[in-house]
Each structure stands twice: as C-alpha cells, then as structure tokens.
C-alpha cells in the first residue's frame, strides 16, 4: 500500500473537471484541502460534500486567477501556510475556436490564466516548499505540449510552457526535498470542452480518457516520484527516446561557429 502524502493540498480550478476529481481523491487519502476557483458557491457545495464524505477540513477561496490581485492572495497562502505540502496547479482554459479566430482580449485571458498565474503559483510553491525542505507540486500540462500541430497554438503553447517550467523547477528543487510533477493528459472528459465550444463526443471513443482514470494514474505517478507523467502513453520507451534525443542535442545547441549548412560559398 502506498504511503499517503502528508499535509494540506491546495488545488486550483477545483470546482469542476480534473480539479474536482483531485479534491475527491486527495480527501479520500486523508488530506485537508484548500479549494480555489472562481465560483465560491459551487466550491462551498463541493467542500460540504467532501467534509461529509471523508471527515477532512476543507477551506474555500473564491478567486479569479486571471486577475493579478487574486493570484497574489493564493501566492501568499502558499508562502504563509506551512501546513500545505501539496499544490495541484490545475486551473486552465482553452480558447473557443482557433488561434486566428480569437481577439486580443481572449488571447490575453488565456495567457493570464494558463501561463502567468500558473507560473507565479508554481514558483511561489517551489520557493515555499524548498525553504521547508518538503512538498510536492503537480502542474497539469497536456500531451499537446508535444504535439503543437494538432490543436490551437496558444493553448498547446501554454502547456509546453508549463512542461518546460516544471522540468526546470524540478531540477532546481529536487535536491531540496521537493518533487515537481508535470502531468500530460490526452483528451479527457471534462467541462473544458463544452466551455470552449467543442464537442468531446466527436473524438473517437478510444481517444477519450475518463477524468477519474486520469487522476488516479497521475497520482500513481506522483507516488512513484515521476517528474513527467503521461497517463495515455502505453510505451514509456517512446518518452525515454524523446528525452534522450533532446538531451543529445544539448552540446551542439550553442556554438561559436555557424553550422556548415548555413555557410555561404563566396563566388570566385
């Protein structure tokens, strides 16, 4: 039996989707919870059920993480509350339509939530946990971080950003007792599809994972100490090969000399 992760878990985007499933699973493990989302009424209903079902303490914070002041409040909670041992950085959104079909306001909003808020909170948690010498950070990215050709580019780019941040942060805090895990879901049955005007039922059924299965797999990866968890990927060797190829390029990515293929031949 896997040991429980100790301490309070703070979860963003906790009212629906993956965040709500994480809240249920972590409460079942015995965690006290801090749930963050925009809809305070919906959050309180969920909190009441979790308290009743599992006998855990649940605090609710209504916050819009596209707003800097609200992000600051959550940053401060991560810093000040030494009982927090697990941060699930889940809040995110997708655009309605393609990149070129959205305006400046929509682009600013998705970047504010998926990149700015996610980065600020992950870094705040990283600093706080490293100072305490313990803690776990779960960043919910996406397989689209690895497949930008297949979907809208700002969303997939935001998830590539979060994957890069996770890998870098993990490297910074690994020796200080902190685990950083990037979770890369594929298509998963959550409310994000309906909110962005997309129909998940248009996908082949074999491509769509249940949210509960996704979170259960991600928590198994966390228990195993994985820094990158890709629940739908059956052949782990493909990820290992991808990583090996990426790292093999490292020594050649910064050189004084221009690569030979870019040298022009001067006419005699």
C-alpha positions as CSV (number, residue, x, y, z in Angstrom):
1,X,0.0,0.0,0.0
2,X,1.3,3.4,-1.0
3,X,2.0,5.8,1.9
4,X,-0.2,8.8,2.0
5,X,1.2,12.2,1.2
6,X,1.1,14.2,4.4
7,X,-0.3,17.7,4.8
8,X,-2.8,20.0,3.2
9,X,-3.4,20.0,-0.5
10,X,-4.2,23.3,-2.3
11,X,-5.9,22.8,-5.6
12,X,-6.7,25.5,-8.2
13,X,-9.6,25.0,-10.6
14,X,-11.2,22.8,-8.0
15,X,-14.9,23.3,-8.7
16,X,-15.1,21.1,-11.8
17,X,-13.1,18.7,-14.0
18,X,-9.8,17.4,-13.0
19,X,-9.5,19.7,-10.1
20,X,-12.7,18.4,-8.6
21,X,-11.5,14.8,-9.1
22,X,-8.2,15.6,-7.4
23,X,-10.1,17.1,-4.5
24,X,-12.1,13.9,-4.1
25,X,-9.1,11.6,-4.4
26,X,-6.9,13.6,-2.0
27,X,-9.7,13.9,0.5
28,X,-10.1,10.1,0.4
29,X,-6.4,9.8,1.1
30,X,-7.0,11.9,4.2
31,X,-5.7,15.3,3.1
32,X,-7.2,18.5,4.4
33,X,-7.9,20.7,1.4
34,X,-7.8,24.3,0.2
35,X,-10.0,24.6,-2.9
36,X,-9.6,27.6,-5.3
37,X,-11.9,28.5,-8.1
38,X,-14.0,31.5,-9.3
39,X,-17.4,30.1,-8.3
40,X,-17.4,30.3,-4.5
41,X,-21.0,28.9,-4.2
42,X,-20.1,25.9,-6.3
43,X,-16.9,25.4,-4.3
44,X,-18.7,25.5,-1.0
45,X,-21.2,22.9,-2.1
46,X,-18.2,20.6,-3.1
47,X,-16.5,21.4,0.2
48,X,-19.5,20.4,2.2
49,X,-19.8,17.1,0.4
50,X,-16.0,16.4,0.9
51,X,-16.3,17.2,4.6
52,X,-19.3,14.9,5.0
53,X,-17.9,12.0,2.9
54,X,-14.3,12.0,4.2
55,X,-14.2,14.0,7.5
56,X,-11.5,16.3,6.3
57,X,-11.1,20.1,6.8
58,X,-11.8,22.0,3.6
59,X,-11.2,25.7,3.1
60,X,-12.6,27.5,0.2
61,X,-11.1,30.5,-1.6
62,X,-13.1,32.2,-4.4
63,X,-10.5,33.7,-6.8
64,X,-10.3,34.6,-10.4
65,X,-6.7,33.7,-11.4
66,X,-6.8,35.9,-14.5
67,X,-6.7,38.8,-12.0
68,X,-3.2,39.7,-10.5
69,X,-4.6,40.6,-7.1
70,X,-6.3,37.2,-6.8
71,X,-3.2,35.4,-7.8
72,X,-1.3,37.3,-5.1
73,X,-3.7,36.1,-2.5
74,X,-3.0,32.4,-3.5
75,X,0.7,33.0,-3.7
76,X,0.6,34.4,-0.1
77,X,-1.3,31.4,1.1
78,X,1.2,29.1,-0.3
79,X,4.0,31.0,1.3
80,X,2.4,31.6,4.7
81,X,0.6,28.3,5.4
82,X,3.2,25.9,6.4
83,X,0.7,23.1,6.5
84,X,0.4,23.0,2.7
85,X,2.5,20.1,1.4
86,X,0.9,19.5,-2.0
87,X,0.0,22.1,-4.7
88,X,-2.1,21.0,-7.6
89,X,-1.7,23.7,-10.3
90,X,-4.7,22.8,-12.3
91,X,-6.6,25.9,-13.3
92,X,-6.7,26.5,-17.0
93,X,-8.8,27.2,-20.1
94,X,-9.0,26.7,-23.8
95,X,-10.0,29.2,-26.5
96,X,-13.3,29.0,-28.3
97,X,-12.2,28.4,-31.9
98,X,-8.8,28.6,-33.5
99,X,-5.9,31.0,-32.8
100,X,-6.8,33.3,-35.7
101,X,-10.5,33.3,-34.7
102,X,-9.9,35.0,-31.3
103,X,-9.3,38.6,-30.4
104,X,-6.8,40.4,-28.2
105,X,-9.0,40.1,-25.1
106,X,-9.3,36.3,-25.4
107,X,-5.6,35.8,-26.0
108,X,-4.7,38.0,-23.0
109,X,-7.1,36.0,-20.8
110,X,-5.8,32.5,-21.7
111,X,-2.2,33.7,-21.2
112,X,-3.1,35.3,-17.9
113,X,-4.5,32.0,-16.6
114,X,-2.6,29.3,-18.3
115,X,0.9,31.0,-18.2
116,X,1.1,33.9,-15.9
117,X,-1.0,32.6,-13.0
118,X,0.3,29.0,-13.4
119,X,3.9,30.2,-13.4
120,X,3.5,32.6,-10.4
121,X,1.9,30.0,-8.3
122,X,4.3,27.2,-9.2
123,X,7.2,29.4,-8.4
124,X,5.7,30.6,-5.1
125,X,5.1,26.9,-4.1
126,X,8.6,26.0,-5.2
127,X,10.2,28.7,-3.1
128,X,8.0,27.9,0.0
129,X,8.5,24.1,-0.2
130,X,12.2,24.4,-0.9
131,X,12.6,26.5,2.2
132,X,10.7,23.9,4.3
133,X,12.6,21.0,2.7
134,X,9.5,19.1,1.7
135,X,6.5,19.3,-0.6
136,X,5.0,18.3,-4.0
137,X,3.9,20.4,-6.9
138,X,1.6,18.9,-9.6
139,X,1.5,21.0,-12.8
140,X,-1.3,20.0,-15.2
141,X,0.1,20.4,-18.7
142,X,-1.1,18.4,-21.7
143,X,0.2,16.0,-24.4
144,X,-0.3,18.9,-26.7
145,X,2.9,20.3,-25.3
146,X,4.5,17.6,-27.5
147,X,2.1,17.9,-30.5
148,X,1.5,21.6,-31.4
149,X,0.4,20.7,-34.9
150,X,-2.7,19.1,-33.8
151,X,-4.6,21.8,-31.9
152,X,-4.9,25.5,-31.3
153,X,-1.4,27.0,-30.8
154,X,-1.9,29.3,-27.8
155,X,-3.3,26.5,-25.7
156,X,-0.7,24.0,-26.7
157,X,2.0,26.6,-26.3
158,X,0.8,27.4,-22.8
159,X,1.1,23.7,-21.9
160,X,4.5,23.5,-23.5
161,X,5.5,26.5,-21.3
162,X,4.2,24.7,-18.2
163,X,6.1,21.5,-19.1
164,X,9.3,23.4,-19.6
165,X,8.8,25.3,-16.3
166,X,8.1,22.0,-14.5
167,X,11.3,20.4,-15.8
168,X,13.4,23.4,-14.9
169,X,11.8,23.8,-11.5
170,X,12.2,20.1,-10.7
171,X,15.9,20.4,-11.5
172,X,16.2,23.4,-9.1
173,X,14.4,21.8,-6.1
174,X,14.9,18.1,-6.4
175,X,17.9,18.1,-4.0
176,X,15.9,20.2,-1.5
177,X,13.3,17.6,-0.8
178,X,10.6,18.9,-3.3
179,X,9.0,16.8,-6.1
180,X,7.7,18.6,-9.2
181,X,5.5,16.5,-11.5
182,X,4.2,17.6,-14.9
183,X,1.0,15.6,-15.8
184,X,0.3,15.4,-19.6
185,X,-3.3,14.3,-20.2
186,X,-4.6,13.5,-23.6
187,X,-8.2,14.2,-24.5
188,X,-10.1,13.8,-21.2
189,X,-13.8,14.0,-20.5
190,X,-14.1,17.3,-18.6
191,X,-16.1,20.5,-18.8
192,X,-13.3,22.4,-20.5
193,X,-14.5,21.1,-23.9
194,X,-18.1,22.5,-23.5
195,X,-16.8,25.8,-22.1
196,X,-14.6,26.3,-25.2
197,X,-17.4,25.4,-27.7
198,X,-16.1,21.9,-28.6
199,X,-17.8,18.5,-28.5
200,X,-15.7,15.8,-26.9
201,X,-18.1,13.2,-28.4
202,X,-16.7,14.0,-31.9
203,X,-13.5,12.3,-30.9
204,X,-13.1,8.5,-31.4
205,X,-14.2,6.9,-28.1
206,X,-10.8,5.2,-27.8
207,X,-9.0,8.6,-27.6
208,X,-11.0,10.0,-24.7
209,X,-10.0,9.1,-21.1
210,X,-12.3,9.3,-18.1
211,X,-11.2,12.1,-15.7
212,X,-11.2,9.7,-12.7
213,X,-8.9,7.3,-14.5
214,X,-6.6,10.2,-15.5
215,X,-6.2,11.5,-11.9
216,X,-5.8,8.0,-10.5
217,X,-3.0,7.4,-12.9
218,X,-1.4,10.8,-12.3
219,X,-1.4,10.1,-8.5
220,X,0.2,6.7,-9.1
221,X,2.9,8.5,-11.0
222,X,3.3,11.0,-8.2
223,X,3.6,8.2,-5.6
224,X,6.3,6.7,-7.7
225,X,8.2,10.0,-7.8
226,X,7.8,10.7,-11.5
227,X,8.6,14.2,-12.8
228,X,6.7,13.7,-16.0
229,X,3.6,11.5,-16.1
230,X,1.8,10.8,-19.4
231,X,-1.2,8.5,-18.5
232,X,-2.3,7.6,-22.0
233,X,1.2,6.7,-23.3
234,X,1.5,2.9,-23.3
235,X,5.1,2.7,-24.5
236,X,7.2,4.6,-21.9
237,X,10.2,3.9,-24.1
238,X,8.9,6.4,-26.6
239,X,9.2,9.2,-24.0
240,X,12.6,7.9,-22.9
241,X,13.8,8.1,-26.5
242,X,12.3,11.6,-27.0
243,X,14.2,12.7,-23.9
244,X,17.4,11.1,-24.9
245,X,17.2,12.7,-28.4
246,X,16.5,16.1,-26.9
247,X,19.4,15.8,-24.4
248,X,21.8,14.5,-27.1
249,X,21.3,17.8,-29.0
250,X,22.4,19.8,-25.9
251,X,26.2,20.1,-26.6
252,X,25.5,21.3,-30.1
253,X,22.9,23.9,-29.4
254,X,25.2,26.8,-28.5
255,X,28.5,27.2,-30.5
256,X,30.8,29.9,-31.7
257,X,30.8,28.6,-35.3
258,X,27.8,28.7,-37.5
259,X,26.7,25.2,-38.7
260,X,28.2,24.3,-42.0
261,X,24.8,24.1,-43.8
262,X,24.4,27.9,-43.2
263,X,27.7,29.0,-44.6
264,X,27.5,30.7,-47.9
265,X,30.1,30.0,-50.6
266,X,31.7,33.1,-52.0
267,X,31.9,33.3,-55.8
268,X,35.5,33.4,-57.1
